[in-house]
């Protein structure tokens, strides 16, 4: 019970963020994540989901059309995030944090691979998305699948997203924003999903978690 309470307190701030940004549905998804890791020892600042039966595999085209999978990045810690090009705050903030993380890793910076999966393939053209990601760091990789591939991958990673029509939606069907969960998913150097990172986790704690994955045993 104590482990459950500690884990619940650690995620409570993230659930409040998700509730305000994406509604109760995303908050409930956060609780579902919590239930899957409550019995694990608290050895990380992020949520330890080692051994989870979800989110272990993705297979999506990058912005050059090359299909990418976790095994392509063995030897690195991979940080996977789901977002969209026209995201006003959460996505740019995440990418800024990833850039700061790379800088803090120093000599190990090239052992971190940032992956950005668009949940809006209808609007996010490859060229525009590539330019957007490169404005943060040229090494950041974007993945853009079909609508079907995107929905399947998001479901497997327990990602919630929903289109919200804009004020001019009647005149322009492309006028919308997207509510979405803001977790990051960390894969260890062997290509196994290990951690789910709350959006508001302190940078110092994130650096520690990534270093632990780089230095520790793989699963």
Biotite code that builds the C-alpha atoms (Angstrom):
import biotite.structure as struc

atoms = struc.array([
    struc.Atom([0.000, 0.000, 0.000], chain_id="A", res_id=1, res_name="UNK", atom_name="CA", element="C"),
    struc.Atom([2.874, 2.378, 0.809], chain_id="A", res_id=2, res_name="UNK", atom_name="CA", element="C"),
    struc.Atom([4.405, 1.787, -2.637], chain_id="A", res_id=3, res_name="UNK", atom_name="CA", element="C"),
    struc.Atom([1.051, 2.525, -4.248], chain_id="A", res_id=4, res_name="UNK", atom_name="CA", element="C"),
    struc.Atom([0.648, 5.760, -2.293], chain_id="A", res_id=5, res_name="UNK", atom_name="CA", element="C"),
    struc.Atom([4.139, 6.925, -3.191], chain_id="A", res_id=6, res_name="UNK", atom_name="CA", element="C"),
    struc.Atom([3.560, 6.187, -6.876], chain_id="A", res_id=7, res_name="UNK", atom_name="CA", element="C"),
    struc.Atom([0.192, 7.955, -6.773], chain_id="A", res_id=8, res_name="UNK", atom_name="CA", element="C"),
    struc.Atom([1.732, 11.105, -5.296], chain_id="A", res_id=9, res_name="UNK", atom_name="CA", element="C"),
    struc.Atom([4.469, 11.073, -7.920], chain_id="A", res_id=10, res_name="UNK", atom_name="CA", element="C"),
    struc.Atom([1.951, 11.088, -10.760], chain_id="A", res_id=11, res_name="UNK", atom_name="CA", element="C"),
    struc.Atom([-0.673, 13.399, -9.247], chain_id="A", res_id=12, res_name="UNK", atom_name="CA", element="C"),
    struc.Atom([0.714, 16.601, -10.749], chain_id="A", res_id=13, res_name="UNK", atom_name="CA", element="C"),
    struc.Atom([0.772, 15.031, -14.219], chain_id="A", res_id=14, res_name="UNK", atom_name="CA", element="C"),
    struc.Atom([-2.821, 13.867, -13.858], chain_id="A", res_id=15, res_name="UNK", atom_name="CA", element="C"),
    struc.Atom([-3.882, 17.418, -12.957], chain_id="A", res_id=16, res_name="UNK", atom_name="CA", element="C"),
    struc.Atom([-2.176, 18.684, -16.116], chain_id="A", res_id=17, res_name="UNK", atom_name="CA", element="C"),
    struc.Atom([-3.848, 16.034, -18.250], chain_id="A", res_id=18, res_name="UNK", atom_name="CA", element="C"),
    struc.Atom([-7.242, 16.739, -16.712], chain_id="A", res_id=19, res_name="UNK", atom_name="CA", element="C"),
    struc.Atom([-7.070, 20.412, -17.619], chain_id="A", res_id=20, res_name="UNK", atom_name="CA", element="C"),
    struc.Atom([-5.548, 19.888, -21.069], chain_id="A", res_id=21, res_name="UNK", atom_name="CA", element="C"),
    struc.Atom([-7.244, 16.762, -22.298], chain_id="A", res_id=22, res_name="UNK", atom_name="CA", element="C"),
    struc.Atom([-10.204, 16.034, -20.018], chain_id="A", res_id=23, res_name="UNK", atom_name="CA", element="C"),
    struc.Atom([-10.996, 13.218, -17.643], chain_id="A", res_id=24, res_name="UNK", atom_name="CA", element="C"),
    struc.Atom([-10.443, 10.527, -20.256], chain_id="A", res_id=25, res_name="UNK", atom_name="CA", element="C"),
    struc.Atom([-6.695, 11.171, -20.352], chain_id="A", res_id=26, res_name="UNK", atom_name="CA", element="C"),
    struc.Atom([-6.504, 11.360, -16.566], chain_id="A", res_id=27, res_name="UNK", atom_name="CA", element="C"),
    struc.Atom([-8.079, 7.915, -16.355], chain_id="A", res_id=28, res_name="UNK", atom_name="CA", element="C"),
    struc.Atom([-5.490, 6.647, -18.792], chain_id="A", res_id=29, res_name="UNK", atom_name="CA", element="C"),
    struc.Atom([-2.836, 7.979, -16.453], chain_id="A", res_id=30, res_name="UNK", atom_name="CA", element="C"),
    struc.Atom([-4.356, 5.966, -13.628], chain_id="A", res_id=31, res_name="UNK", atom_name="CA", element="C"),
    struc.Atom([-4.296, 2.896, -15.857], chain_id="A", res_id=32, res_name="UNK", atom_name="CA", element="C"),
    struc.Atom([-0.564, 3.398, -16.290], chain_id="A", res_id=33, res_name="UNK", atom_name="CA", element="C"),
    struc.Atom([-0.175, 3.748, -12.540], chain_id="A", res_id=34, res_name="UNK", atom_name="CA", element="C"),
    struc.Atom([-1.977, 0.486, -11.836], chain_id="A", res_id=35, res_name="UNK", atom_name="CA", element="C"),
    struc.Atom([0.510, -1.341, -14.034], chain_id="A", res_id=36, res_name="UNK", atom_name="CA", element="C"),
    struc.Atom([3.601, -0.181, -12.136], chain_id="A", res_id=37, res_name="UNK", atom_name="CA", element="C"),
    struc.Atom([2.483, 0.337, -8.530], chain_id="A", res_id=38, res_name="UNK", atom_name="CA", element="C"),
    struc.Atom([4.126, -2.870, -7.281], chain_id="A", res_id=39, res_name="UNK", atom_name="CA", element="C"),
    struc.Atom([7.542, -2.102, -8.773], chain_id="A", res_id=40, res_name="UNK", atom_name="CA", element="C"),
    struc.Atom([10.313, -0.668, -6.571], chain_id="A", res_id=41, res_name="UNK", atom_name="CA", element="C"),
    struc.Atom([10.745, 3.084, -6.948], chain_id="A", res_id=42, res_name="UNK", atom_name="CA", element="C"),
    struc.Atom([14.228, 3.070, -8.485], chain_id="A", res_id=43, res_name="UNK", atom_name="CA", element="C"),
    struc.Atom([13.473, 5.817, -11.017], chain_id="A", res_id=44, res_name="UNK", atom_name="CA", element="C"),
    struc.Atom([11.916, 9.264, -10.833], chain_id="A", res_id=45, res_name="UNK", atom_name="CA", element="C"),
    struc.Atom([9.773, 8.344, -13.853], chain_id="A", res_id=46, res_name="UNK", atom_name="CA", element="C"),
    struc.Atom([7.154, 5.588, -13.865], chain_id="A", res_id=47, res_name="UNK", atom_name="CA", element="C"),
    struc.Atom([8.848, 2.211, -14.198], chain_id="A", res_id=48, res_name="UNK", atom_name="CA", element="C"),
    struc.Atom([6.892, 0.068, -16.672], chain_id="A", res_id=49, res_name="UNK", atom_name="CA", element="C"),
    struc.Atom([9.576, -2.549, -17.259], chain_id="A", res_id=50, res_name="UNK", atom_name="CA", element="C"),
    struc.Atom([7.997, -5.716, -18.600], chain_id="A", res_id=51, res_name="UNK", atom_name="CA", element="C"),
    struc.Atom([4.753, -4.054, -19.691], chain_id="A", res_id=52, res_name="UNK", atom_name="CA", element="C"),
    struc.Atom([2.820, -5.970, -22.342], chain_id="A", res_id=53, res_name="UNK", atom_name="CA", element="C"),
    struc.Atom([2.050, -2.758, -24.277], chain_id="A", res_id=54, res_name="UNK", atom_name="CA", element="C"),
    struc.Atom([4.126, -0.100, -26.029], chain_id="A", res_id=55, res_name="UNK", atom_name="CA", element="C"),
    struc.Atom([7.039, -2.391, -26.793], chain_id="A", res_id=56, res_name="UNK", atom_name="CA", element="C"),
    struc.Atom([6.964, -2.063, -30.577], chain_id="A", res_id=57, res_name="UNK", atom_name="CA", element="C"),
    struc.Atom([6.309, 0.655, -33.128], chain_id="A", res_id=58, res_name="UNK", atom_name="CA", element="C"),
    struc.Atom([6.860, 0.513, -36.864], chain_id="A", res_id=59, res_name="UNK", atom_name="CA", element="C"),
    struc.Atom([6.255, 3.796, -38.652], chain_id="A", res_id=60, res_name="UNK", atom_name="CA", element="C"),
    struc.Atom([7.830, 5.659, -41.594], chain_id="A", res_id=61, res_name="UNK", atom_name="CA", element="C"),
    struc.Atom([10.159, 8.527, -40.834], chain_id="A", res_id=62, res_name="UNK", atom_name="CA", element="C"),
    struc.Atom([9.929, 11.792, -42.757], chain_id="A", res_id=63, res_name="UNK", atom_name="CA", element="C"),
    struc.Atom([12.058, 10.357, -45.574], chain_id="A", res_id=64, res_name="UNK", atom_name="CA", element="C"),
    struc.Atom([9.837, 7.301, -45.909], chain_id="A", res_id=65, res_name="UNK", atom_name="CA", element="C"),
    struc.Atom([12.162, 4.866, -44.133], chain_id="A", res_id=66, res_name="UNK", atom_name="CA", element="C"),
    struc.Atom([10.318, 2.587, -41.707], chain_id="A", res_id=67, res_name="UNK", atom_name="CA", element="C"),
    struc.Atom([11.652, 2.843, -38.164], chain_id="A", res_id=68, res_name="UNK", atom_name="CA", element="C"),
    struc.Atom([11.422, 0.422, -35.240], chain_id="A", res_id=69, res_name="UNK", atom_name="CA", element="C"),
    struc.Atom([12.930, 0.289, -31.718], chain_id="A", res_id=70, res_name="UNK", atom_name="CA", element="C"),
    struc.Atom([15.659, -2.115, -32.868], chain_id="A", res_id=71, res_name="UNK", atom_name="CA", element="C"),
    struc.Atom([17.007, 0.614, -35.179], chain_id="A", res_id=72, res_name="UNK", atom_name="CA", element="C"),
    struc.Atom([18.218, 2.580, -32.159], chain_id="A", res_id=73, res_name="UNK", atom_name="CA", element="C"),
    struc.Atom([19.895, -0.146, -30.127], chain_id="A", res_id=74, res_name="UNK", atom_name="CA", element="C"),
    struc.Atom([22.773, 1.234, -28.085], chain_id="A", res_id=75, res_name="UNK", atom_name="CA", element="C"),
    struc.Atom([20.842, 4.427, -27.355], chain_id="A", res_id=76, res_name="UNK", atom_name="CA", element="C"),
    struc.Atom([18.117, 5.543, -24.999], chain_id="A", res_id=77, res_name="UNK", atom_name="CA", element="C"),
    struc.Atom([15.146, 6.468, -27.160], chain_id="A", res_id=78, res_name="UNK", atom_name="CA", element="C"),
    struc.Atom([12.628, 9.081, -26.008], chain_id="A", res_id=79, res_name="UNK", atom_name="CA", element="C"),
    struc.Atom([9.303, 8.735, -27.859], chain_id="A", res_id=80, res_name="UNK", atom_name="CA", element="C"),
    struc.Atom([6.686, 11.501, -27.719], chain_id="A", res_id=81, res_name="UNK", atom_name="CA", element="C"),
    struc.Atom([3.311, 11.818, -29.461], chain_id="A", res_id=82, res_name="UNK", atom_name="CA", element="C"),
    struc.Atom([2.294, 15.282, -30.643], chain_id="A", res_id=83, res_name="UNK", atom_name="CA", element="C"),
    struc.Atom([1.587, 17.426, -33.696], chain_id="A", res_id=84, res_name="UNK", atom_name="CA", element="C"),
    struc.Atom([3.183, 20.240, -35.661], chain_id="A", res_id=85, res_name="UNK", atom_name="CA", element="C"),
    struc.Atom([0.673, 22.966, -34.790], chain_id="A", res_id=86, res_name="UNK", atom_name="CA", element="C"),
    struc.Atom([0.715, 22.216, -31.063], chain_id="A", res_id=87, res_name="UNK", atom_name="CA", element="C"),
    struc.Atom([0.917, 25.613, -29.327], chain_id="A", res_id=88, res_name="UNK", atom_name="CA", element="C"),
    struc.Atom([2.752, 24.718, -26.128], chain_id="A", res_id=89, res_name="UNK", atom_name="CA", element="C"),
    struc.Atom([3.203, 21.118, -24.902], chain_id="A", res_id=90, res_name="UNK", atom_name="CA", element="C"),
    struc.Atom([5.114, 19.907, -27.971], chain_id="A", res_id=91, res_name="UNK", atom_name="CA", element="C"),
    struc.Atom([7.532, 22.858, -28.276], chain_id="A", res_id=92, res_name="UNK", atom_name="CA", element="C"),
    struc.Atom([8.095, 22.701, -24.518], chain_id="A", res_id=93, res_name="UNK", atom_name="CA", element="C"),
    struc.Atom([8.857, 18.986, -24.737], chain_id="A", res_id=94, res_name="UNK", atom_name="CA", element="C"),
    struc.Atom([11.333, 19.431, -27.593], chain_id="A", res_id=95, res_name="UNK", atom_name="CA", element="C"),
    struc.Atom([13.035, 22.288, -25.758], chain_id="A", res_id=96, res_name="UNK", atom_name="CA", element="C"),
    struc.Atom([13.388, 20.001, -22.740], chain_id="A", res_id=97, res_name="UNK", atom_name="CA", element="C"),
    struc.Atom([14.840, 17.237, -24.908], chain_id="A", res_id=98, res_name="UNK", atom_name="CA", element="C"),
    struc.Atom([17.423, 19.658, -26.252], chain_id="A", res_id=99, res_name="UNK", atom_name="CA", element="C"),
    struc.Atom([18.348, 20.665, -22.703], chain_id="A", res_id=100, res_name="UNK", atom_name="CA", element="C"),
    struc.Atom([18.557, 16.980, -21.782], chain_id="A", res_id=101, res_name="UNK", atom_name="CA", element="C"),
    struc.Atom([21.028, 16.318, -24.584], chain_id="A", res_id=102, res_name="UNK", atom_name="CA", element="C"),
    struc.Atom([23.155, 19.231, -23.441], chain_id="A", res_id=103, res_name="UNK", atom_name="CA", element="C"),
    struc.Atom([23.169, 17.941, -19.868], chain_id="A", res_id=104, res_name="UNK", atom_name="CA", element="C"),
    struc.Atom([24.238, 14.473, -21.007], chain_id="A", res_id=105, res_name="UNK", atom_name="CA", element="C"),
    struc.Atom([27.492, 15.930, -22.325], chain_id="A", res_id=106, res_name="UNK", atom_name="CA", element="C"),
    struc.Atom([29.668, 13.236, -23.883], chain_id="A", res_id=107, res_name="UNK", atom_name="CA", element="C"),
    struc.Atom([26.675, 10.869, -23.876], chain_id="A", res_id=108, res_name="UNK", atom_name="CA", element="C"),
    struc.Atom([24.464, 13.238, -25.861], chain_id="A", res_id=109, res_name="UNK", atom_name="CA", element="C"),
    struc.Atom([24.720, 11.091, -28.982], chain_id="A", res_id=110, res_name="UNK", atom_name="CA", element="C"),
    struc.Atom([23.373, 8.144, -26.974], chain_id="A", res_id=111, res_name="UNK", atom_name="CA", element="C"),
    struc.Atom([19.951, 9.781, -26.761], chain_id="A", res_id=112, res_name="UNK", atom_name="CA", element="C"),
    struc.Atom([17.586, 9.553, -29.727], chain_id="A", res_id=113, res_name="UNK", atom_name="CA", element="C"),
    struc.Atom([14.492, 11.757, -29.663], chain_id="A", res_id=114, res_name="UNK", atom_name="CA", element="C"),
    struc.Atom([11.487, 10.455, -31.612], chain_id="A", res_id=115, res_name="UNK", atom_name="CA", element="C"),
    struc.Atom([8.430, 12.613, -32.365], chain_id="A", res_id=116, res_name="UNK", atom_name="CA", element="C"),
    struc.Atom([5.357, 10.685, -33.559], chain_id="A", res_id=117, res_name="UNK", atom_name="CA", element="C"),
    struc.Atom([2.730, 12.895, -35.150], chain_id="A", res_id=118, res_name="UNK", atom_name="CA", element="C"),
    struc.Atom([-0.886, 12.139, -34.247], chain_id="A", res_id=119, res_name="UNK", atom_name="CA", element="C"),
    struc.Atom([-1.969, 14.482, -37.078], chain_id="A", res_id=120, res_name="UNK", atom_name="CA", element="C"),
    struc.Atom([-0.718, 12.903, -40.324], chain_id="A", res_id=121, res_name="UNK", atom_name="CA", element="C"),
    struc.Atom([-3.475, 14.639, -42.307], chain_id="A", res_id=122, res_name="UNK", atom_name="CA", element="C"),
    struc.Atom([-1.969, 18.090, -41.711], chain_id="A", res_id=123, res_name="UNK", atom_name="CA", element="C"),
    struc.Atom([1.639, 17.418, -40.758], chain_id="A", res_id=124, res_name="UNK", atom_name="CA", element="C"),
    struc.Atom([3.443, 17.336, -44.090], chain_id="A", res_id=125, res_name="UNK", atom_name="CA", element="C"),
    struc.Atom([6.879, 15.645, -43.940], chain_id="A", res_id=126, res_name="UNK", atom_name="CA", element="C"),
    struc.Atom([8.843, 18.695, -45.084], chain_id="A", res_id=127, res_name="UNK", atom_name="CA", element="C"),
    struc.Atom([7.210, 21.078, -42.635], chain_id="A", res_id=128, res_name="UNK", atom_name="CA", element="C"),
    struc.Atom([7.541, 18.642, -39.743], chain_id="A", res_id=129, res_name="UNK", atom_name="CA", element="C"),
    struc.Atom([11.182, 17.972, -40.564], chain_id="A", res_id=130, res_name="UNK", atom_name="CA", element="C"),
    struc.Atom([11.924, 21.716, -40.582], chain_id="A", res_id=131, res_name="UNK", atom_name="CA", element="C"),
    struc.Atom([10.111, 22.120, -37.260], chain_id="A", res_id=132, res_name="UNK", atom_name="CA", element="C"),
    struc.Atom([12.085, 19.343, -35.552], chain_id="A", res_id=133, res_name="UNK", atom_name="CA", element="C"),
    struc.Atom([15.399, 20.499, -37.021], chain_id="A", res_id=134, res_name="UNK", atom_name="CA", element="C"),
    struc.Atom([14.815, 23.951, -35.528], chain_id="A", res_id=135, res_name="UNK", atom_name="CA", element="C"),
    struc.Atom([15.365, 22.269, -32.148], chain_id="A", res_id=136, res_name="UNK", atom_name="CA", element="C"),
    struc.Atom([17.991, 19.688, -33.110], chain_id="A", res_id=137, res_name="UNK", atom_name="CA", element="C"),
    struc.Atom([18.813, 18.117, -36.500], chain_id="A", res_id=138, res_name="UNK", atom_name="CA", element="C"),
    struc.Atom([19.097, 14.691, -34.878], chain_id="A", res_id=139, res_name="UNK", atom_name="CA", element="C"),
    struc.Atom([15.442, 14.609, -33.783], chain_id="A", res_id=140, res_name="UNK", atom_name="CA", element="C"),
    struc.Atom([13.489, 12.105, -35.873], chain_id="A", res_id=141, res_name="UNK", atom_name="CA", element="C"),
    struc.Atom([9.847, 12.492, -36.848], chain_id="A", res_id=142, res_name="UNK", atom_name="CA", element="C"),
    struc.Atom([7.582, 9.534, -37.588], chain_id="A", res_id=143, res_name="UNK", atom_name="CA", element="C"),
    struc.Atom([4.451, 9.938, -39.709], chain_id="A", res_id=144, res_name="UNK", atom_name="CA", element="C"),
    struc.Atom([2.302, 6.927, -40.436], chain_id="A", res_id=145, res_name="UNK", atom_name="CA", element="C"),
    struc.Atom([-1.073, 6.529, -42.078], chain_id="A", res_id=146, res_name="UNK", atom_name="CA", element="C"),
    struc.Atom([-4.165, 7.354, -40.067], chain_id="A", res_id=147, res_name="UNK", atom_name="CA", element="C"),
    struc.Atom([-4.649, 3.648, -39.394], chain_id="A", res_id=148, res_name="UNK", atom_name="CA", element="C"),
    struc.Atom([-1.023, 3.101, -38.367], chain_id="A", res_id=149, res_name="UNK", atom_name="CA", element="C"),
    struc.Atom([-1.073, 6.166, -36.142], chain_id="A", res_id=150, res_name="UNK", atom_name="CA", element="C"),
    struc.Atom([-4.272, 5.136, -34.377], chain_id="A", res_id=151, res_name="UNK", atom_name="CA", element="C"),
    struc.Atom([-2.979, 1.602, -33.813], chain_id="A", res_id=152, res_name="UNK", atom_name="CA", element="C"),
    struc.Atom([0.350, 2.799, -32.420], chain_id="A", res_id=153, res_name="UNK", atom_name="CA", element="C"),
    struc.Atom([-1.253, 5.395, -30.157], chain_id="A", res_id=154, res_name="UNK", atom_name="CA", element="C"),
    struc.Atom([-3.654, 2.792, -28.782], chain_id="A", res_id=155, res_name="UNK", atom_name="CA", element="C"),
    struc.Atom([-0.806, 0.391, -28.040], chain_id="A", res_id=156, res_name="UNK", atom_name="CA", element="C"),
    struc.Atom([1.061, 3.129, -26.139], chain_id="A", res_id=157, res_name="UNK", atom_name="CA", element="C"),
    struc.Atom([-2.068, 4.139, -24.184], chain_id="A", res_id=158, res_name="UNK", atom_name="CA", element="C"),
    struc.Atom([-1.958, 7.574, -25.834], chain_id="A", res_id=159, res_name="UNK", atom_name="CA", element="C"),
    struc.Atom([-5.116, 9.671, -25.776], chain_id="A", res_id=160, res_name="UNK", atom_name="CA", element="C"),
    struc.Atom([-5.745, 12.297, -28.444], chain_id="A", res_id=161, res_name="UNK", atom_name="CA", element="C"),
    struc.Atom([-8.834, 14.010, -29.801], chain_id="A", res_id=162, res_name="UNK", atom_name="CA", element="C"),
    struc.Atom([-9.411, 16.647, -32.467], chain_id="A", res_id=163, res_name="UNK", atom_name="CA", element="C"),
    struc.Atom([-11.076, 19.813, -31.201], chain_id="A", res_id=164, res_name="UNK", atom_name="CA", element="C"),
    struc.Atom([-12.724, 21.906, -33.974], chain_id="A", res_id=165, res_name="UNK", atom_name="CA", element="C"),
    struc.Atom([-11.584, 25.514, -34.257], chain_id="A", res_id=166, res_name="UNK", atom_name="CA", element="C"),
    struc.Atom([-13.769, 28.596, -34.624], chain_id="A", res_id=167, res_name="UNK", atom_name="CA", element="C"),
    struc.Atom([-13.567, 28.411, -38.427], chain_id="A", res_id=168, res_name="UNK", atom_name="CA", element="C"),
    struc.Atom([-14.123, 24.658, -38.711], chain_id="A", res_id=169, res_name="UNK", atom_name="CA", element="C"),
    struc.Atom([-17.307, 25.100, -40.760], chain_id="A", res_id=170, res_name="UNK", atom_name="CA", element="C"),
    struc.Atom([-15.386, 26.912, -43.487], chain_id="A", res_id=171, res_name="UNK", atom_name="CA", element="C"),
    struc.Atom([-12.117, 25.026, -43.137], chain_id="A", res_id=172, res_name="UNK", atom_name="CA", element="C"),
    struc.Atom([-12.098, 21.361, -42.032], chain_id="A", res_id=173, res_name="UNK", atom_name="CA", element="C"),
    struc.Atom([-8.384, 21.709, -41.264], chain_id="A", res_id=174, res_name="UNK", atom_name="CA", element="C"),
    struc.Atom([-9.137, 24.307, -38.598], chain_id="A", res_id=175, res_name="UNK", atom_name="CA", element="C"),
    struc.Atom([-8.721, 22.325, -35.397], chain_id="A", res_id=176, res_name="UNK", atom_name="CA", element="C"),
    struc.Atom([-6.366, 21.673, -32.527], chain_id="A", res_id=177, res_name="UNK", atom_name="CA", element="C"),
    struc.Atom([-5.692, 18.372, -30.768], chain_id="A", res_id=178, res_name="UNK", atom_name="CA", element="C"),
    struc.Atom([-5.886, 17.481, -27.102], chain_id="A", res_id=179, res_name="UNK", atom_name="CA", element="C"),
    struc.Atom([-3.347, 14.774, -26.298], chain_id="A", res_id=180, res_name="UNK", atom_name="CA", element="C"),
    struc.Atom([-1.485, 13.122, -23.471], chain_id="A", res_id=181, res_name="UNK", atom_name="CA", element="C"),
    struc.Atom([1.972, 14.477, -22.789], chain_id="A", res_id=182, res_name="UNK", atom_name="CA", element="C"),
    struc.Atom([3.931, 11.492, -21.508], chain_id="A", res_id=183, res_name="UNK", atom_name="CA", element="C"),
    struc.Atom([7.305, 10.520, -22.967], chain_id="A", res_id=184, res_name="UNK", atom_name="CA", element="C"),
    struc.Atom([8.258, 6.880, -23.362], chain_id="A", res_id=185, res_name="UNK", atom_name="CA", element="C"),
    struc.Atom([11.883, 5.882, -22.709], chain_id="A", res_id=186, res_name="UNK", atom_name="CA", element="C"),
    struc.Atom([13.367, 2.778, -24.312], chain_id="A", res_id=187, res_name="UNK", atom_name="CA", element="C"),
    struc.Atom([16.648, 1.401, -22.995], chain_id="A", res_id=188, res_name="UNK", atom_name="CA", element="C"),
    struc.Atom([19.652, 0.639, -25.256], chain_id="A", res_id=189, res_name="UNK", atom_name="CA", element="C"),
    struc.Atom([18.330, -2.865, -25.955], chain_id="A", res_id=190, res_name="UNK", atom_name="CA", element="C"),
    struc.Atom([15.106, -1.438, -27.404], chain_id="A", res_id=191, res_name="UNK", atom_name="CA", element="C"),
    struc.Atom([12.809, -2.292, -24.471], chain_id="A", res_id=192, res_name="UNK", atom_name="CA", element="C"),
    struc.Atom([10.262, 0.149, -23.046], chain_id="A", res_id=193, res_name="UNK", atom_name="CA", element="C"),
    struc.Atom([11.327, 0.985, -19.497], chain_id="A", res_id=194, res_name="UNK", atom_name="CA", element="C"),
    struc.Atom([9.950, 4.328, -18.314], chain_id="A", res_id=195, res_name="UNK", atom_name="CA", element="C"),
    struc.Atom([6.969, 6.622, -18.798], chain_id="A", res_id=196, res_name="UNK", atom_name="CA", element="C"),
    struc.Atom([7.982, 10.210, -18.084], chain_id="A", res_id=197, res_name="UNK", atom_name="CA", element="C"),
    struc.Atom([5.484, 12.828, -16.836], chain_id="A", res_id=198, res_name="UNK", atom_name="CA", element="C"),
    struc.Atom([5.613, 16.071, -18.789], chain_id="A", res_id=199, res_name="UNK", atom_name="CA", element="C"),
    struc.Atom([6.519, 18.103, -15.707], chain_id="A", res_id=200, res_name="UNK", atom_name="CA", element="C"),
    struc.Atom([9.309, 15.873, -14.379], chain_id="A", res_id=201, res_name="UNK", atom_name="CA", element="C"),
    struc.Atom([12.250, 18.056, -13.348], chain_id="A", res_id=202, res_name="UNK", atom_name="CA", element="C"),
    struc.Atom([15.153, 18.097, -15.800], chain_id="A", res_id=203, res_name="UNK", atom_name="CA", element="C"),
    struc.Atom([17.636, 16.991, -13.126], chain_id="A", res_id=204, res_name="UNK", atom_name="CA", element="C"),
    struc.Atom([15.507, 13.927, -12.411], chain_id="A", res_id=205, res_name="UNK", atom_name="CA", element="C"),
    struc.Atom([15.128, 13.149, -16.103], chain_id="A", res_id=206, res_name="UNK", atom_name="CA", element="C"),
    struc.Atom([18.886, 13.343, -16.613], chain_id="A", res_id=207, res_name="UNK", atom_name="CA", element="C"),
    struc.Atom([19.374, 10.906, -13.732], chain_id="A", res_id=208, res_name="UNK", atom_name="CA", element="C"),
    struc.Atom([16.860, 8.455, -15.200], chain_id="A", res_id=209, res_name="UNK", atom_name="CA", element="C"),
    struc.Atom([18.431, 8.530, -18.658], chain_id="A", res_id=210, res_name="UNK", atom_name="CA", element="C"),
    struc.Atom([21.918, 8.048, -17.211], chain_id="A", res_id=211, res_name="UNK", atom_name="CA", element="C"),
    struc.Atom([20.646, 5.090, -15.196], chain_id="A", res_id=212, res_name="UNK", atom_name="CA", element="C"),
    struc.Atom([19.263, 3.482, -18.360], chain_id="A", res_id=213, res_name="UNK", atom_name="CA", element="C"),
    struc.Atom([22.555, 4.050, -20.163], chain_id="A", res_id=214, res_name="UNK", atom_name="CA", element="C"),
    struc.Atom([24.619, 2.605, -17.337], chain_id="A", res_id=215, res_name="UNK", atom_name="CA", element="C"),
    struc.Atom([22.302, -0.076, -16.005], chain_id="A", res_id=216, res_name="UNK", atom_name="CA", element="C"),
    struc.Atom([21.434, -3.562, -17.249], chain_id="A", res_id=217, res_name="UNK", atom_name="CA", element="C"),
    struc.Atom([19.069, -3.847, -20.194], chain_id="A", res_id=218, res_name="UNK", atom_name="CA", element="C"),
    struc.Atom([15.849, -5.881, -20.103], chain_id="A", res_id=219, res_name="UNK", atom_name="CA", element="C"),
])
